[in-house]
Amino acid sequence: MINSTFKENLNSSTGAFDLLDKFKSIETRPKIKECLQDKYQDVLLRYANELEEMQEIFESNQKDPLRPKNMPENSGKIAWARSIVTRIKTPIDKFKT
């Protein structure tokens, strides 16, 4: 179950890091702990996919970024760029801690 969940059902690397972090505090069998330690590799692969997605979004929209209708053009572009940086930075910050 653990293997299939981490291979097929990862919605985001941030959620997967949170899940692994919760399992750290639970006392489990050594085999299960070992299996969970191996899952960091799967989470990092998911993060690499997310990085590629963010790069595609950035490259396809950098000339005319998406922004809310009521936001001025320049501040909308800044908010758009910050949202991409946040989506990239959050999972790796969790992994560092």
ZIJO-V695260 format. One record per residue. N is the residue number from 1. RES is the residue in three letters. OMEGA is omega in whole degrees, -180 to 180 (999 if undefined). D_CENTER is the distance of its C-alpha to the mean C-alpha in whole Angstrom. Layout:
# ZIJO-V695260
N,RES,OMEGA,D_CENTER  N,RES,OMEGA,D_CENTER
This chain:
# ZIJO-V695260
1,MET,-179,21  2,ILE,-179,19  3,ASN,-178,19  4,SER,179,18  5,THR,-177,16  6,PHE,179,13  7,LYS,-169,15  8,GLU,-169,15  9,ASN,179,13  10,LEU,177,10  11,ASN,179,8  12,SER,178,5  13,SER,178,4  14,THR,178,4  15,GLY,179,7  16,ALA,176,8  17,PHE,178,9  18,ASP,180,11  19,LEU,178,13  20,LEU,179,13  21,ASP,178,14  22,LYS,179,17  23,PHE,-180,18  24,LYS,-176,19  25,SER,-179,22  26,ILE,178,23  27,GLU,-179,26  28,THR,178,26  29,ARG,-179,28  30,PRO,180,27  31,LYS,180,26  32,ILE,177,24  33,LYS,179,22  34,GLU,178,23  35,CYS,179,21  36,LEU,177,18  37,GLN,179,18  38,ASP,-176,18  39,LYS,176,14  40,TYR,177,12  41,GLN,179,13  42,ASP,-180,12  43,VAL,178,8  44,LEU,175,9  45,LEU,177,10  46,ARG,178,7  47,TYR,177,5  48,ALA,176,9  49,ASN,178,9  50,GLU,177,6  51,LEU,178,8  52,GLU,178,11  53,GLU,180,11  54,MET,178,10  55,GLN,178,13  56,GLU,179,15  57,ILE,-179,15  58,PHE,-177,16  59,GLU,-178,19  60,SER,-176,20  61,ASN,-174,20  62,GLN,179,21  63,LYS,-179,25  64,ASP,-177,25  65,PRO,177,21  66,LEU,179,21  67,ARG,177,22  68,PRO,-177,24  69,LYS,-175,27  70,ASN,-177,29  71,MET,177,27  72,PRO,-173,29  73,GLU,-176,28  74,ASN,179,27  75,SER,175,25  76,GLY,178,23  77,LYS,179,22  78,ILE,179,21  79,ALA,179,19  80,TRP,180,17  81,ALA,179,16  82,ARG,179,15  83,SER,178,13  84,ILE,179,11  85,VAL,179,11  86,THR,180,10  87,ARG,178,7  88,ILE,-171,7  89,LYS,-175,8  90,THR,-179,7  91,PRO,-177,5  92,ILE,174,8  93,ASP,177,10  94,LYS,-179,9  95,PHE,179,10  96,LYS,-179,13  97,THR,999,15
